[in-house]
């Protein structure tokens, strides 16, 4: 720390600071060989670093504190300041250095590198605020995009239909071209009243006036067999029967089994699927399905298509804007990232990562904090007053707030309330609260440094930066002190009054 030597000394003038006395030899101040330092003064003769050390060679030797990579040093008054000039980043921030996708990966080249999630094909991406939007649009398809339809080699004309030619569907006329179709079975276009009158038709057969006019009456005469009758009634009433039982409930002792009704060709509860006439009795294997082979149903292994009938699937996906719909059972949906968004798929997991910058990562980096200087330590707890402490060299404390004047002014506190001391202006002068006897006091003390580290009790006392909070107990009153632990003359009074007796 700097010493305040007299500005215009004369030969053999002396200056004392603490336990050391210097004498002016006409050119420079030198330690007075006749003055002996107090035996109880602790000093460092050798200073060691993480690597290396240095030892003072004389009472007036100088130690230089130099900055290294991304570090600068400066001295103002009694304060040595070390500043980091590089980028430290946020030690609590989780980031992905490398992002992998199904094909390829990308690695950040710096702490501010950016990754772009771009859309492709029918997918577009966009970001508004902190929202990433991935939008897919359904492509415009024509019937010729179907794999089993060919309208390119045969160009359709008006009136054509699609007909199966054994390999694919292709255009053909509705009469005979392609496939096995024939002309329509109706008189479409010829169904006027004229054509619907039989007498207007030509080349019609002669209609017999009597059965006797027929050359063959075999099929017209009843042969006595009930089954030979056509258009038989289907209800009891249709036969003119009036005394038949028409309600099953009217029957008396009704059978309770199929065989009780005399039925011999029906299945019962002990029947199996193979008992059906059109089902092959071959024993199925696990995972097989019933497949129709043109004659019967039988077990067979099915590959592709179908899926699990009990599986729930999403047929359509909706976004904040727009939607997309599957076009087939094997359709694919692509999830693509937009600006500052990347996507990747691994096994059954789709991962969407935000690669942009979310803003500040600490309270002290907020623009409001930087503009006002109200760092986290100044807002840690409410206080009825924030006393802004300063120092006058090594001789006294001063107060830059609340109207206090002079050196080491008496500060007033109220029991039952909290008072705060801003120590940012007293670097190199540890500030300690003491009781009236000069003993360090610890009750109700909390110290917070500018990055939010908190210490309490005795550990909070004796700090020279940050903010010291004193929750003054309501039960105390009288005289207390504030004292620099390095300079005896920097001491002042604190008068405490109880709020309950004010």
Helices and strands as residue ranges (DSSP letters): E 14-17, E 20-24, E 29-31, E 46-48, E 53-55, E 71-76, E 79-84, E 98-100, E 105-107, E 123-128, E 131-136, G 143-145, E 161-164, E 169-172, G 198-200, G 211-213, G 226-228, G 237-239, G 248-250, G 259-261, G 273-275, E 289-292, E 297-300, E 316-318, E 323-325, E 341-346, E 349-354, G 363-365, H 367-372, G 376-379, E 385-392, E 396-399, E 411-415, E 418-422, E 431-434, E 445-448, E 454-456, G 457-460, E 467-471, E 478-484, E 491-498, G 499-501
